[in-house]
């Protein structure tokens, strides 16, 4: 059950938009000050003390099953222009690619951050520093390319027993979050044969089986661990794309974009298996036909793992300014979710009558 909202009326100033179809809500005022020397430490502070803000802004009635976004913070030091805390329906991701593309677009189009270097914004995130370049024309940001954190294949060919599906062999790869990547095989014919309903039904089972099989831990940051996302892959439909995918996150969300951290994890998997080399184009298509253009920028090592540094490009659109109030007198004011653990209101609320 959701804990109550702290006393008083809380106001959050947000910019709403989407990147390649997936929602981006950027909070530019009203969020709490956080403690910690890094965004990773501040993420831990937020999760422990301020998670009600995420639930209020991401869950119903202000959000929905796939809502995601970020809170904008000032730079922590001179190494970057601004800092981001990612919030989404299921928690605080270490990194989110589609949100990064959206945030850079909104910040530049609305002049909210003055880049120290024209055409580039460097952002501190819980997963590490992200450098993003953007192409601007006539006051609009046409494309953002972000260079992601080192990404790697954490475990290859993990055998899972998935109820209703049978054996599935998956790779576990990191691209800012840990993904179970499912490629076509005996018990999975490919994305063309999987309906959105089946993605929603099967993905939690795959994730549960992956979690039972192993817990990947980031070699340099133990606060990042565990499989959170499932990626279903398949043949592209778009003539320019090299692959198509659907990423499942939260409890009921299918990414409408090609997924930035998912694409990074996919590149790391393909690189580790000798199927993609640095500089080669990998255009990734989403379930709704939107595209991200990715490539491997460099090969490196991450602890004991061979790794890559991927970059991912895409475009975003701002569609509204949204001043949201959270009023403790509203019995559903803290937000609720039908699917997320602890998502139901503390006491029955009488809807409009309450
Ligand atoms: O773009 O990294 C991403 C992402 C993660 C979850 C949804 N989108």
Boltz pocket constraint, residues with backbone or C-beta under 6 A from the ligand:
constraints:
  - pocket:
      binder: B
      contacts: [[A, 22], [A, 68], [A, 95], [A, 96], [A, 97], [A, 98], [A, 99], [A, 249], [A, 255], [A, 257], [A, 258], [A, 259], [A, 260], [A, 261], [A, 262]]
      max_distance: 6.0
